Amino acid sequence: MDDLVRLDVAAKIIGVCTETLRRWDNSKQLVAHRGANGYRYYNYKDIQRHIPSNKAKPFIKWAGGKTQLLPDLMTKVPETYGDYIEPFLGGAALFFALRPTKAKLNDSNLDLINTYKTVRDEPKLLLVNLLEHKLNHNKEYYYSIRSIDSDNLSDVEKAARFIYLNKTCFNGLYRVNKKGGFNVPIGSYKNPGIVDEENIYACSEALQGVELFSMDYAEFIKKHVSKNSFVYIDPPYIPLSEYSDFDRYTADKFRVGNHIDLARIYKDMVDEGVHAILSNSSAELTERLYSDFKQEKVLANRFINKDPKKRGKVEELLILPKRETEISFPSTRYMGSKSRLLPYITEVLKEDKSKTVLDAFSGSGVVSYHLKQLGYKVTSNDFLTYSSSVTTALVENNSIILDADDISALLSRNRRSKKFIQTTFKDLYFSDKDNEFLDNTLANIAEVSCKYKKAIALSAIARACLKRRPRGIFTYVGFKYDDGRKDLSFSLREHFIFSINEFNKAVFDNKKKNISYNKSIMDLEIPSPDLVYLDPPYFSKFSDNDYVRRYHFIEGLCKNWEGIDIQENTKTKKFKKYYSPFHTKDGTYEAFKFIFDKYKDSKFLVSYSSNSLPDKDELFSMMEQIGKQVSLMEIDYTYSFGNQGTNVGKGNSNAQEYLFYAE
C-alpha cells in the first residue's frame, strides 16, 4: 500500500475532520481505497489536490524538505503532547501540516529564522518588498542582490532578499561560503514564484504565538525540551557520497562529530521519556549511530542534485523512540574474548555477595565491562597496552566521551604527522591511504591531553584496525583471508568513526571508583579484592597463546611504537613477545599456584578450556589446597580460526569451557 495514507492522517494533512473525509468518499469527491481490513486509505497525490489553497505550506524550497515524507511522519506523531519542538527547522513542512497549538522552532541559520519572524510579524511589508524584487528580476538584478551585504539591510529587507534568492537561485539551493556569503548561481526559471501572497498570509497565521530561536541545537534542546514535548529532529543529512554537501546551510558545517553528539542527545531524550523522531539519510553511519533504536526505511523524492538524472526517490531512515537494544561493549574478534560466556558468568555470580573484583587478565575487556555492569567495583589489569587502553576507556572511565570538537580534531590534517606506518608497514596490512590515515590520526591522538579521551581514541583506532583486517589478526600479510565480510568494505577512517560512536555509547557510570592497570599479574600489588576473575592465556599442546604475535600491530599503535624493537627480518614486522609464565607448561602451573596463594583470602572465578593445562582435576586440586570449596560449570564451546589452543579442521575446535567458582 505504497503512497496510501490512513484516514486520520489524511484528515490532518488536508485540515478537515475524519467525518468530512467519509462524506467525501461517499459522494465520490475524494475516493478512498479500502484495505483488506476494510479501513479507508487515501492516495497521497489525491490528498494534495484537496489541500485548500489557503492552508499554510512551506514558503521556501529547502534541501531535505519533508513534504514528501509527511504521510510517513504524521503516522508517528503522538496523539497528545505539550510543546512541538524542532531543533532544525528548515522548510517546516511538518510544522505547517500539524499546526500545533504550542511550538518552539529553532535553526542555526540566523537569516532563515529572521525570515520566519518576518513572515509571522510583518507579512504585508514583506510582500511589498517581494513585489519589488519580482518587478526587477533578471540575471543582472539577481547577482546584484546576491552581492549585497545583508548586514546593512533591515530585518524585513533581509527576509525579502532571502525568499527572493531562494525562489530564483539554481534549484532552490541554500549554500554559503566560509565567510557566510550566499554563493548559489541563478536558476533557469521562466516565471519564478517570488510573490505568493495567499501562502505568506497563511504561514503568518500559522506562526502566530510560535516561539522562534536561532541557537545551537544542543543548547536549544537542553533549554526547551521537556518530557511532554514532541520533538522532530531533521538535521543536515549524513552524506551518501563524498560529493553530497547539503550540510552547508551555515558557514559552520555540521560534521561527523556533530552527528555522533546528536545520536547521544537523542538517546538521552528517549531514555528520559521524550517522544522524539529523527530523520536522516540511509548511510551506514546513520544505521550504526541509531542501532539501539527502531529504524524505518522510507522513500522520499529529492529534487536537489546537479545531475537531473539523479533526482528522484531515495531511501531515508526514520529513527523512532523505541529501544531495541541496550548499551553494549564494542565487539571485536579478539582472541579469547568471553562475550559468549557472559550469561554463564552472570548465572555463576547470581548469589555472589562480593563488592570488589579483580579481572587479572582483562584481554578484550568484555568481562571487566560486564562486571562493572553487574555493579562491582572493578580493578582491571592486562599486560598488553591495547587491553589496558580499552578498560581505561570503558571501565575506569565513568563519564568522559569524545565530543564533536574532539572528533573534528582527530580527523583533521596534522602537518606534524610522520610517515612511520606508511614506510614501515607498506603493503603489509592496509592500503597506502589507510596507512596515511593511521599516521595522521596517531599524531592527533598524541596531542590529546585527557587520559580518558586518549584511551577512547586509541581503543577506537585499534578496533578499526581489527575490523578492517581479515580475521582481525596480524600473523600474515596481505588480504588472503578476505571472506567478503561487510566490515572489509569500509576504510579505516570509516571504521574509526564507527568505533568512536560505539565507545562513546558504551561509556556509563556504575557509581564505583574502578581502575585499570597495565602490568603483569605477577607484579601487580593491590589490596586483596573480594573476588578474583582469572582468564589467563590458555596453555595448550594444540597451539601457542602468544597474543603479541597476533596483535603486535595494534599493541604498537597504542604504544606509538615507543620502547618497541621491531624485528625487521620478519615478514610481519612484529616485535619480540612479552614475557609471560603462561608460555610454558611449568611456568603455567607455577603461575596458577602463585596467584591462588597470593589471593587466597579472595573468592575465585576461573575461566579455562578442556583443551588446556592444567586440566580440570588439577585446577580443582590447586584451589582445594588453599581451603576453597569449588563448583564447576561446563559449557560446550567452539573456537574459530585457530585461536585459543585450537587448529580448526583438526578436531580441536570443539571443546568445553570451564567456569570454576571457588569460595
C-alpha positions in Angstrom: 0.0 0.0 0.0 2.7 2.4 -1.0 1.7 6.1 -1.0 -1.5 5.3 0.7 -2.4 7.2 3.9 -4.7 6.4 6.8 -8.0 8.2 7.2 -6.9 10.2 10.3 -3.6 11.2 8.7 -5.3 12.3 5.5 -7.6 14.4 7.6 -4.7 16.2 9.4 -2.9 16.9 6.1 -6.0 18.4 4.4 -7.1 20.2 7.6 -10.6 18.6 7.9 -12.2 16.1 10.3 -12.5 12.4 9.6 -16.2 12.7 9.2 -15.8 15.1 6.3 -13.5 12.6 4.5 -16.1 9.9 5.0 -18.7 12.1 3.4 -16.3 13.0 0.5 -15.7 9.3 0.0 -19.4 8.5 -0.2 -20.0 11.4 -2.5 -17.0 10.5 -4.7 -15.4 13.9 -4.0 -12.3 12.1 -2.7 -12.5 8.4 -3.1 -10.8 6.2 -0.5 -9.1 2.8 -1.2 -10.3 0.0 1.1 -7.7 -2.1 2.7 -8.0 -5.8 3.5 -9.2 -4.7 6.9 -12.0 -2.6 5.4 -10.4 0.7 6.6 -10.2 3.7 4.3 -6.8 4.7 2.9 -6.1 7.6 0.6 -3.6 8.2 -2.2 -1.2 10.9 -1.2 -1.4 12.7 -4.6 -5.2 12.8 -4.3 -4.8 14.3 -0.9 -2.6 17.0 -2.2 -5.2 18.1 -4.7 -7.7 18.6 -1.9 -5.5 20.7 0.4 -7.1 24.1 0.5 -5.0 26.8 -1.2 -5.2 28.9 2.0 -3.7 26.1 4.1 -0.1 27.1 5.1 2.7 25.2 3.4 6.4 25.8 3.3 7.1 29.1 1.7 10.7 28.3 0.7 12.3 25.4 -1.0 14.8 23.6 1.3 17.3 20.8 0.8 15.8 17.8 2.5 12.4 19.4 2.9 9.9 16.9 4.4 6.7 17.5 2.4 7.3 14.1 0.6 7.6 12.4 4.0 4.5 13.8 5.6 2.5 10.6 5.1 5.2 8.6 6.9 5.9 11.2 9.6 2.3 12.0 10.6 1.6 8.4 11.5 4.4 8.7 14.0 3.1 11.8 15.8 1.7 11.1 19.3 -2.0 11.8 19.8 -1.3 14.2 22.6 1.8 16.2 23.5 2.8 19.6 25.1 5.2 21.7 23.0 6.0 20.9 19.5 9.8 21.2 19.2 12.0 21.4 16.0 15.8 22.0 16.6 16.5 22.0 12.8 13.6 23.9 11.3 14.5 24.1 7.6 11.3 24.3 5.5 9.0 23.5 8.4 6.8 21.1 6.4 5.7 19.0 9.4 5.0 22.1 11.5 2.7 23.6 8.8 1.0 20.2 8.3 0.3 19.8 12.1 -0.4 23.4 13.1 0.3 22.6 16.8 -1.1 25.0 19.4 2.2 25.4 21.1 5.5 25.3 19.3 9.2 26.2 19.7 11.1 26.3 16.5 14.9 26.6 16.0 17.5 26.8 13.3 21.2 27.7 13.5 20.7 29.7 10.2 20.0 33.2 11.6 18.8 34.5 8.2 16.3 31.7 8.0 14.9 32.4 11.4 14.7 36.1 10.7 12.6 35.2 7.6 10.2 33.2 9.7 9.9 36.0 12.2 9.2 38.5 9.4 6.5 36.2 7.9 5.0 36.0 11.4 5.1 39.6 12.3 5.3 41.7 9.1 3.7 39.8 6.2 2.3 42.9 4.5 5.6 44.8 4.5 7.4 41.6 3.4 5.1 41.2 0.4 5.7 44.8 -0.7 9.5 44.1 -0.7 9.0 40.8 -2.6 6.9 42.5 -5.2 9.7 45.0 -5.8 12.1 42.0 -6.4 9.6 40.4 -8.7 9.3 43.5 -10.9 13.1 44.0 -11.2 14.0 40.3 -11.6 16.6 39.5 -14.2 20.1 38.0 -14.2 21.9 41.2 -13.5 19.5 42.1 -10.7 19.8 38.7 -9.2 23.6 38.9 -8.8 23.4 42.5 -7.6 21.0 41.4 -4.8 23.2 38.3 -4.1 26.3 40.5 -3.6 24.6 42.9 -1.1 26.0 42.8 2.4 22.8 41.8 4.3 24.2 43.4 7.5 23.2 46.7 6.0 19.6 45.7 5.5 16.6 45.9 7.8 15.1 42.6 9.1 12.2 42.8 6.6 14.7 43.6 3.7 16.8 40.6 4.8 13.8 38.3 4.7 12.6 39.5 1.3 16.1 39.1 -0.1 16.3 35.6 1.5 13.0 34.5 -0.1 13.8 36.1 -3.5 17.2 34.4 -3.7 15.6 31.1 -2.7 12.9 31.3 -5.4 15.3 32.3 -8.2 18.6 30.6 -7.5 19.6 27.3 -9.0 17.4 24.5 -7.8 16.2 26.4 -4.7 19.5 25.5 -3.0 20.8 27.4 0.0 24.5 27.4 0.3 27.1 29.7 1.8 30.8 30.0 1.6 33.2 30.0 4.6 32.6 33.7 5.1 28.8 33.1 5.3 28.1 34.6 1.9 25.3 33.2 -0.3 27.0 31.8 -3.4 24.4 29.8 -5.4 24.1 30.9 -9.1 20.9 32.0 -10.7 18.4 29.3 -11.8 16.8 29.0 -15.2 13.1 29.8 -14.3 10.8 31.4 -16.7 8.3 32.6 -14.1 9.6 32.0 -10.5 7.0 32.2 -7.8 8.6 35.1 -6.0 5.3 36.5 -4.5 2.8 34.0 -3.0 0.6 36.4 -1.1 -2.0 33.8 -0.1 0.6 31.4 1.4 2.6 34.1 3.1 -0.6 35.2 5.0 -1.5 31.6 5.7 2.0 31.0 7.1 1.9 34.2 9.1 -1.3 33.0 10.7 0.1 29.5 11.5 3.2 31.1 13.1 1.2 33.3 15.5 2.1 32.5 19.1 5.1 30.4 17.9 8.5 31.0 19.6 11.4 31.2 17.2 15.0 30.7 18.1 18.4 30.7 16.4 20.6 28.7 18.8 23.0 25.8 18.8 20.7 22.8 18.5 22.1 21.1 21.6 21.6 24.2 23.8 18.1 24.6 22.3 17.2 21.0 23.2 18.7 21.3 26.7 16.7 24.5 27.4 13.4 23.8 25.8 12.6 20.1 25.6 10.6 18.6 28.4 9.2 15.1 29.0 5.8 16.1 27.4 7.4 17.5 24.3 7.1 16.1 20.8 10.4 16.6 19.1 11.1 16.2 15.4 14.8 16.2 14.6 15.8 16.8 10.9 19.5 17.6 10.9 21.7 18.2 7.9 21.9 14.6 6.5 25.0 12.4 6.6 26.1 12.4 3.0 25.7 9.2 1.0 28.7 10.1 -1.1 31.7 12.4 -0.8 30.1 14.8 -3.3 27.0 15.4 -1.2 27.4 18.7 0.7 24.0 19.9 1.8 25.2 20.5 5.4 26.4 23.9 4.4 23.3 25.8 5.5 25.6 28.0 7.6 29.3 28.8 7.4 30.0 26.2 10.1 29.5 22.7 8.7 27.6 20.0 10.6 30.3 17.4 10.7 30.7 13.7 11.7 31.4 14.6 15.3 28.2 16.6 15.4 26.2 13.6 14.2 27.8 11.4 16.9 26.9 14.1 19.5 23.3 14.3 18.2 22.9 10.5 18.5 23.9 10.7 22.1 21.5 13.6 22.8 18.7 11.6 21.0 19.4 8.6 23.2 19.3 10.7 26.4 16.0 12.3 25.3 14.3 8.9 24.6 15.7 7.4 27.8 14.0 10.3 29.7 10.7 9.5 28.1 10.6 12.2 25.4 8.7 11.3 22.2 11.4 12.2 19.6 11.5 11.2 15.9 14.6 11.7 13.8 15.2 11.5 10.1 18.4 11.1 8.2 19.9 9.5 5.2 20.2 5.8 4.9 24.0 6.0 5.2 25.8 3.2 7.0 26.8 5.7 9.7 23.2 6.6 10.4 22.3 2.9 10.9 25.2 2.5 13.3 24.6 5.7 15.2 21.0 4.7 15.9 21.4 0.9 16.0 19.8 0.8 19.5 16.5 2.2 18.2 13.8 1.1 15.9 14.5 2.2 12.3 12.1 2.5 9.4 13.2 2.9 5.8 11.1 5.3 3.7 11.3 6.7 0.2 11.4 10.4 -0.5 11.5 12.4 -3.7 14.6 14.5 -3.8 15.0 17.3 -6.4 18.3 18.9 -5.4 21.1 17.4 -7.4 23.4 18.8 -10.1 22.6 15.8 -12.3 18.8 15.8 -13.1 19.0 12.1 -13.7 19.9 11.5 -10.1 16.9 13.4 -8.8 14.0 11.2 -7.7 13.2 8.7 -5.0 15.9 8.0 -2.4 15.9 5.8 0.7 15.9 7.6 4.0 15.7 6.5 7.7 13.2 7.4 10.3 14.5 6.8 13.8 11.7 6.0 16.3 11.7 6.3 20.1 11.7 2.6 20.8 14.8 1.0 22.2 15.7 -2.3 20.5 19.0 -2.9 22.3 20.7 -1.7 25.5 24.2 -0.3 25.8 26.8 -2.9 25.0 30.5 -3.5 24.8 32.1 -2.7 21.3 32.6 -6.1 19.8 35.8 -7.4 18.2 37.1 -10.8 17.1 39.7 -10.7 19.8 41.3 -14.0 20.7 39.9 -15.5 23.9 37.1 -12.9 24.2 34.5 -14.2 26.6 31.5 -12.4 25.2 29.6 -15.6 24.6 30.2 -16.7 28.2 28.7 -13.6 29.8 25.3 -15.2 30.5 27.0 -18.1 32.2 29.3 -15.8 34.3 26.1 -13.9 35.4 24.5 -17.2 36.4 27.5 -18.3 38.4 27.7 -15.0 40.2 24.0 -14.5 40.9 24.4 -15.4 44.6 27.8 -13.8 45.0 27.9 -11.0 47.6 31.3 -9.6 46.6 31.7 -5.9 46.2 35.2 -5.6 44.7 36.6 -7.7 41.9 40.0 -8.0 40.1 40.0 -9.1 36.5 43.6 -10.1 36.3 43.8 -10.8 32.6 41.3 -8.4 31.0 42.1 -9.2 27.3 39.3 -7.8 25.2 37.9 -6.1 28.3 34.4 -7.5 27.8 34.3 -9.3 31.2 35.6 -6.3 33.1 32.9 -4.2 31.5 30.3 -6.8 32.3 31.4 -6.9 35.9 31.1 -3.2 36.0 27.5 -3.5 34.6 26.8 -6.0 37.4 27.7 -3.3 40.0 31.1 -4.4 41.1 33.9 -2.1 41.9 36.3 -3.4 39.2 40.1 -3.5 39.1 41.1 -4.4 35.6 44.5 -5.5 34.5 46.4 -6.8 31.5 50.0 -6.7 30.3 49.0 -5.5 26.8 48.7 -1.7 26.5 45.9 -2.2 24.0 43.8 -4.1 26.5 44.6 -1.6 29.2 43.5 1.2 26.9 40.1 -0.4 26.4 39.5 -0.9 30.1 40.7 2.6 30.8 38.2 3.9 28.3 35.2 1.9 29.4 35.8 0.5 32.9 37.9 3.1 34.8 36.2 6.0 32.9 32.6 6.6 34.1 31.6 9.7 32.1 34.1 11.2 29.6 33.4 10.9 25.9 34.8 12.3 22.6 32.6 15.3 21.7 32.2 16.9 18.2 35.2 19.2 18.6 37.4 16.3 19.8 36.3 14.2 16.8 36.9 17.0 14.3 40.4 17.5 15.8 41.2 13.8 15.5 40.0 13.7 11.8 41.8 16.9 10.9 45.0 17.1 8.9 48.1 17.2 11.1 51.1 18.8 9.4 53.4 17.3 12.1 52.5 13.7 11.4 55.3 11.4 10.3 55.3 8.6 7.8 56.3 5.8 10.2 53.5 3.4 9.4 53.5 4.3 5.7 57.1 3.3 5.3 57.5 0.5 8.0 54.2 -1.4 7.1 53.8 -0.5 3.5 51.8 -3.2 1.6 51.6 -5.4 4.7 48.2 -4.9 6.3 46.4 -1.9 4.8 46.3 0.3 1.7 48.6 3.4 1.4 45.6 5.6 2.0 44.7 3.7 5.2 48.3 3.9 6.4 48.4 7.6 5.8 45.3 8.0 7.8 46.8 6.0 10.7 50.0 8.1 10.8 47.9 11.3 10.8 45.5 10.1 13.4 48.2 8.9 15.7 49.8 12.3 15.5 46.4 13.8 16.5 45.9 11.3 19.3 49.3 12.2 20.7 48.1 15.8 21.2 45.1 14.7 23.3 45.7 15.6 26.9 42.8 14.0 28.7 43.6 10.4 29.8 40.2 9.0 29.1 39.7 10.8 25.7 43.1 9.5 24.6 42.1 6.0 25.8 38.9 6.1 23.8 40.7 7.4 20.7 43.4 4.6 20.9 40.8 2.0 21.6 38.8 3.2 18.6 41.7 3.3 16.2 42.8 -0.2 17.3 39.3 -1.6 16.9 39.2 0.0 13.5 42.3 -2.0 12.5 40.8 -5.2 13.9 37.6 -4.6 11.9 39.4 -3.7 8.7 41.7 -6.7 8.9 40.6 -10.1 7.6 40.3 -12.4 10.6 41.3 -9.4 12.8 44.9 -10.6 13.3 48.4 -9.7 12.1 50.2 -13.0 11.8 50.2 -12.8 8.0 50.5 -10.1 5.3 48.1 -9.1 2.5 44.4 -9.9 2.3 44.4 -13.6 1.5 41.7 -14.3 4.1 39.2 -11.8 2.7 35.9 -13.6 3.2 33.7 -10.8 1.9 32.6 -9.6 5.3 30.9 -6.2 5.1 33.5 -4.8 7.5 36.2 -5.2 4.9 34.4 -2.8 2.5 34.9 0.2 4.8 38.0 2.3 5.0 40.0 2.7 8.3 38.6 6.3 8.6 35.1 5.0 8.4 35.8 2.2 10.9 37.4 4.8 13.2 34.3 6.9 13.1 32.1 3.9 13.7 34.2 2.8 16.6 34.2 6.2 18.3 30.5 6.1 18.2 30.5 2.6 19.7 32.9 3.5 22.5 31.0 6.8 23.3 27.8 4.9 23.5 29.3 2.3 25.9 30.6 4.8 28.5 28.5 4.6 31.7 28.8 5.3 35.4 28.2 2.5 37.8 28.9 4.9 40.7 32.1 3.0 41.7 35.8 4.1 41.5 37.0 1.5 39.0 40.6 1.3 37.9 42.7 -0.1 35.1 46.3 -1.3 35.3 48.8 -2.3 32.6 51.0 -4.8 34.3 52.0 -8.4 34.6 49.7 -10.1 37.1 52.9 -11.3 38.8 53.9 -7.7 39.5 50.5 -6.2 40.4 50.3 -5.1 44.0 46.8 -4.2 45.2 44.7 -5.0 48.4 43.0 -8.3 48.2 39.6 -7.9 46.4 36.5 -9.9 47.4 36.6 -11.8 44.1 39.4 -12.6 41.6 38.4 -13.4 38.0 41.1 -15.4 36.1 41.1 -15.8 32.4 44.8 -16.3 31.7 46.4 -17.3 28.4 45.5 -21.0 27.9 48.5 -23.2 27.7 47.8 -26.0 25.2 49.6 -28.6 23.2 47.5 -27.6 20.2 48.5 -24.0 19.8 50.5 -21.1 21.2 49.0 -18.4 23.3 51.1 -15.6 22.0 48.9 -12.5 21.9 51.7 -10.3 20.8 52.3 -12.4 17.7 48.6 -11.9 16.7 48.1 -8.3 17.8 51.6 -6.7 17.6 50.3 -4.0 15.2 47.5 -2.7 17.4 49.8 -3.0 20.5 52.4 -0.9 18.7 49.7 1.6 17.8 48.6 2.0 21.4 52.2 2.4 22.5 53.0 4.6 19.4 55.8 2.0 19.0 57.7 3.6 21.9 60.1 1.2 23.6 59.5 -1.4 21.0 62.2 -3.2 18.9 60.6 -4.2 15.6 62.1 -7.4 14.2 62.9 -6.1 10.8 63.8 -9.6 9.5 60.2 -10.8 9.9 57.6 -10.5 7.2 55.1 -9.1 9.6 57.4 -6.6 11.2 56.4 -8.0 14.6 58.3 -7.3 17.8 59.5 -9.7 20.5 56.8 -11.2 22.6 56.3 -10.0 26.1 57.4 -12.4 28.8 54.6 -14.5 30.3 54.9 -17.5 32.6 52.0 -19.0 30.6 54.2 -19.6 27.6 55.5 -22.8 29.1 53.9 -25.8 30.9 56.0 -25.5 34.1 55.5 -21.7 34.1 51.7 -22.0 33.8 51.5 -24.4 36.8 53.7 -22.2 38.9 51.8 -19.0 37.9 48.5 -20.6 38.9 49.9 -21.6 42.3 51.4 -18.2 42.8 48.1 -16.4 42.1 46.0 -18.8 44.1 48.3 -18.3 47.1 48.6 -14.5 46.7 44.8 -14.0 46.7 43.9 -17.0 48.9 41.7 -14.7 51.0 39.6 -13.9 48.0 37.0 -15.9 46.1 37.9 -17.1 42.6 36.1 -17.3 39.3 38.2 -19.0 36.8 37.7 -19.4 33.0 39.6 -22.2 31.4 39.4 -24.7 28.5 39.2 -28.5 28.4 41.9 -28.3 25.7 44.4 -26.7 28.1 46.7 -27.5 31.0 46.3 -27.7 34.0 43.4 -29.9 33.4 40.1 -29.8 35.3 41.1 -32.1 38.1 44.4 -30.3 38.6 42.7 -26.9 38.9 40.2 -28.4 41.4 43.1 -29.7 43.5 45.0 -26.4 43.4 42.1 -24.4 44.8 41.1 -27.1 47.3 44.7 -27.0 48.7 44.1 -23.3 49.7 40.9 -24.3 51.5 38.4 -23.4 48.8 35.1 -25.1 48.1 34.9 -25.4 44.3 31.9 -25.7 42.0 32.1 -26.1 38.2 30.0 -25.2 35.2 30.9 -26.9 31.9 29.9 -25.2 28.7 30.2 -26.6 25.2 32.3 -24.2 23.1 33.5 -23.8 19.6 36.6 -21.8 18.8 37.3 -20.1 15.5 40.2 -19.6 13.1 42.8 -21.4 15.2 42.5 -19.2 18.3 42.8 -20.3 21.9 44.6 -23.5 21.6 42.9 -25.0 18.6 43.6 -25.7 15.0 40.3 -25.6 13.2 39.8 -28.6 11.0 42.0 -30.8 13.1 39.4 -31.9 15.6 40.2 -29.4 18.3 37.8 -26.5 17.6 35.1 -28.1 19.8 35.9 -28.0 23.5 34.4 -27.3 26.8 34.8 -24.0 28.6 35.1 -24.4 32.3 33.8 -21.8 34.9 35.2 -22.7 38.3 33.8 -20.8 41.3 35.8 -21.1 44.5 34.9 -19.7 47.9 
